[in-house]
Amino acid sequence: MARPEDYLELLRRRRSRREITPSPVEPEKMERALQAAMRAASGANAQPWEYVLIERGPLRERIREMCQAADVEFHRRSPAWLREFFSTHAITPVKQFTQDAPWLVAVFGRRDLPFWLQSVWLSVANFINALEAEGLHSLTYSPSLDRRFNALLGVDENWSFQALLPVGYGNEHEKLEPRPRHSPAEKVQVIDAAGRLSPFVQRLPFEP
């Protein structure tokens, strides 16, 4: 059994990667990550997620076009502060990983099941953390795609598209900007037995 400290270290080092190489992924690594996704907690045990694995092929070009068109519109409508973030972090509507990654994983939610939205994203969190444990990389990419994307993949039009995750080995030369995290002392409050709200007292070191 891994130590709790090992799990925290895995979360600390995990980074979203936009440069995914075409190097093949070992099937057992992908399957273990998918098993982790299926183990997520879900309201009423409804398990309202649906995963679609997309290999490289002609369909990828259609997907790239849809994603980039959606992102051009999203960037246009974004507030100034978000456009500035995109600019300083070199985030553009060009999504090369849709072509390069050995796998694209489309994640959908079943809106006819209870607590579907929260549960789907718990599953995605399990999946991306399990990929990190396998030495694989991904990106939580959520373009605004409508039912035309469902039709392109041939899945139920009533499924709600949530994320398109490239999966593979990241480019070891990709420049990764710092992504400092806030500590529990900054983001957690405590209500004591008397009903008083106060900051959380942090006792352990926290590396941003």
PLY file of the C-alpha trace (Angstrom):
ply
format ascii 1.0
element vertex 208
property float x
property float y
property float z
element edge 207
property int vertex1
property int vertex2
end_header
0.00 0.00 0.00
1.39 3.40 -0.99
1.94 5.95 1.75
-0.38 8.97 1.93
2.66 11.15 1.27
3.22 9.32 -2.03
-0.30 10.16 -3.19
0.16 13.82 -2.30
3.44 13.86 -4.23
1.69 12.40 -7.28
-0.91 15.19 -7.12
1.80 17.81 -6.65
3.76 16.79 -9.73
0.78 16.21 -12.05
0.59 18.84 -14.77
-1.71 19.38 -17.71
0.26 18.79 -20.91
-0.58 20.29 -24.29
2.28 18.69 -26.19
1.54 14.97 -26.44
3.84 12.78 -28.54
2.55 10.10 -30.94
4.42 7.38 -28.99
2.08 4.43 -28.41
0.51 3.83 -25.03
0.68 0.40 -23.43
-2.90 -0.97 -23.38
-2.66 -2.12 -19.77
-1.80 1.42 -18.63
-4.87 2.86 -20.32
-7.08 0.11 -18.95
-5.87 0.60 -15.38
-6.60 4.33 -15.67
-10.07 3.54 -17.00
-10.63 1.18 -14.07
-9.75 4.06 -11.74
-12.29 6.26 -13.55
-14.97 3.62 -13.06
-14.19 3.49 -9.31
-15.21 7.12 -8.74
-17.83 7.98 -6.17
-21.22 8.85 -7.69
-24.52 10.04 -6.31
-26.92 7.11 -5.76
-24.18 4.94 -7.33
-25.65 6.03 -10.68
-22.23 6.02 -12.44
-23.52 8.48 -15.07
-20.32 8.70 -17.11
-19.68 7.37 -20.60
-16.14 7.23 -22.05
-15.38 7.03 -25.77
-11.80 6.20 -26.83
-10.80 7.61 -30.21
-7.79 6.23 -32.06
-5.80 8.22 -34.60
-7.53 8.20 -37.98
-9.44 10.36 -40.48
-12.06 11.26 -37.85
-9.43 13.19 -35.91
-9.30 15.92 -38.56
-13.05 16.53 -38.19
-12.62 16.64 -34.41
-9.74 19.12 -34.69
-11.81 21.40 -36.91
-14.77 21.34 -34.51
-12.59 22.01 -31.48
-10.69 24.87 -33.06
-13.86 26.53 -34.34
-15.38 26.29 -30.85
-12.23 27.72 -29.28
-12.01 30.65 -31.69
-15.51 31.64 -30.61
-14.74 31.02 -26.92
-11.62 33.20 -27.07
-13.61 35.93 -28.83
-16.28 35.97 -26.11
-13.87 35.69 -23.16
-13.39 38.63 -20.79
-10.18 40.63 -21.04
-8.55 39.03 -17.99
-9.04 35.55 -19.45
-7.73 36.57 -22.87
-4.67 37.95 -21.09
-4.21 34.60 -19.32
-4.43 32.79 -22.66
-1.86 35.15 -24.16
0.68 34.91 -21.34
0.37 31.12 -21.22
0.54 30.61 -25.00
-2.94 29.03 -25.10
-4.42 29.39 -28.57
-7.35 27.83 -30.45
-4.86 25.57 -32.29
-5.18 22.10 -30.72
-2.37 20.03 -32.20
-2.83 17.34 -29.57
-6.10 16.36 -31.23
-3.93 15.03 -34.07
-0.83 13.85 -32.22
-2.06 12.03 -29.11
-2.32 8.23 -29.44
-5.74 8.46 -27.83
-8.45 11.06 -27.44
-10.90 10.26 -24.67
-14.32 11.90 -24.96
-16.22 11.96 -21.67
-19.99 12.33 -21.59
-22.56 12.55 -18.82
-25.96 10.88 -18.66
-28.33 13.72 -17.86
-31.15 11.29 -17.14
-29.33 10.02 -14.04
-29.18 11.77 -10.64
-26.21 13.93 -9.63
-24.73 13.32 -13.05
-22.54 16.41 -13.43
-20.70 16.19 -10.11
-20.23 12.45 -10.51
-18.78 12.69 -14.03
-16.10 15.11 -12.90
-15.19 12.93 -9.93
-14.60 10.18 -12.48
-12.46 12.46 -14.67
-10.35 13.39 -11.63
-9.74 9.70 -10.89
-8.81 9.14 -14.53
-6.25 11.93 -14.89
-4.60 11.11 -11.56
-4.36 7.44 -12.53
-2.75 8.46 -15.84
-0.11 10.34 -13.86
0.53 7.25 -11.75
1.11 5.33 -15.01
3.60 7.92 -16.26
1.14 9.17 -18.88
-0.02 12.71 -19.49
-3.25 14.46 -20.37
-5.12 17.74 -20.38
-8.57 18.57 -19.02
-9.85 20.16 -22.21
-13.53 21.07 -22.34
-14.45 22.79 -25.62
-18.02 23.95 -26.15
-19.18 21.21 -28.50
-22.85 20.60 -29.20
-24.82 17.57 -30.37
-23.05 17.62 -33.73
-20.08 16.15 -31.87
-22.29 13.34 -30.55
-23.46 12.69 -34.11
-19.88 12.64 -35.39
-18.96 9.96 -32.86
-22.21 8.06 -33.28
-23.23 8.24 -29.63
-26.59 9.05 -28.01
-27.54 12.66 -28.75
-28.83 13.08 -25.19
-25.45 12.43 -23.62
-23.89 15.69 -22.41
-20.34 16.19 -23.67
-18.01 17.23 -20.85
-14.35 16.81 -21.80
-11.96 15.72 -24.52
-8.79 14.35 -22.97
-5.66 13.66 -25.04
-3.75 10.73 -23.54
-0.15 9.80 -24.20
3.42 10.63 -23.30
4.16 14.31 -23.00
6.94 16.02 -24.90
9.83 16.10 -22.45
10.94 19.45 -23.92
7.60 21.20 -23.38
8.04 24.38 -21.36
5.84 24.18 -18.29
5.11 27.43 -16.52
4.78 27.41 -12.71
1.29 26.65 -11.47
1.44 27.45 -7.72
-1.40 26.10 -5.59
-3.02 27.75 -2.61
-2.52 26.00 0.72
-5.27 24.78 3.08
-4.45 27.76 5.30
-5.54 30.04 2.44
-8.60 28.15 1.19
-10.12 26.34 4.19
-12.28 27.71 7.00
-13.42 25.95 10.18
-16.67 26.37 12.08
-16.03 25.35 15.68
-18.46 23.81 18.17
-19.63 27.27 19.19
-20.49 28.18 15.58
-17.55 30.55 15.10
-15.86 30.76 11.70
-12.08 30.88 11.73
-9.14 30.08 9.41
-7.84 26.54 9.23
-4.64 26.08 11.25
-2.12 24.38 8.99
0.32 22.01 10.71
2.03 20.31 7.80
4.33 21.89 5.22
2.75 22.68 1.86
4.76 23.08 -1.32
2.92 25.32 -3.81
0 1
1 2
2 3
3 4
4 5
5 6
6 7
7 8
8 9
9 10
10 11
11 12
12 13
13 14
14 15
15 16
16 17
17 18
18 19
19 20
20 21
21 22
22 23
23 24
24 25
25 26
26 27
27 28
28 29
29 30
30 31
31 32
32 33
33 34
34 35
35 36
36 37
37 38
38 39
39 40
40 41
41 42
42 43
43 44
44 45
45 46
46 47
47 48
48 49
49 50
50 51
51 52
52 53
53 54
54 55
55 56
56 57
57 58
58 59
59 60
60 61
61 62
62 63
63 64
64 65
65 66
66 67
67 68
68 69
69 70
70 71
71 72
72 73
73 74
74 75
75 76
76 77
77 78
78 79
79 80
80 81
81 82
82 83
83 84
84 85
85 86
86 87
87 88
88 89
89 90
90 91
91 92
92 93
93 94
94 95
95 96
96 97
97 98
98 99
99 100
100 101
101 102
102 103
103 104
104 105
105 106
106 107
107 108
108 109
109 110
110 111
111 112
112 113
113 114
114 115
115 116
116 117
117 118
118 119
119 120
120 121
121 122
122 123
123 124
124 125
125 126
126 127
127 128
128 129
129 130
130 131
131 132
132 133
133 134
134 135
135 136
136 137
137 138
138 139
139 140
140 141
141 142
142 143
143 144
144 145
145 146
146 147
147 148
148 149
149 150
150 151
151 152
152 153
153 154
154 155
155 156
156 157
157 158
158 159
159 160
160 161
161 162
162 163
163 164
164 165
165 166
166 167
167 168
168 169
169 170
170 171
171 172
172 173
173 174
174 175
175 176
176 177
177 178
178 179
179 180
180 181
181 182
182 183
183 184
184 185
185 186
186 187
187 188
188 189
189 190
190 191
191 192
192 193
193 194
194 195
195 196
196 197
197 198
198 199
199 200
200 201
201 202
202 203
203 204
204 205
205 206
206 207
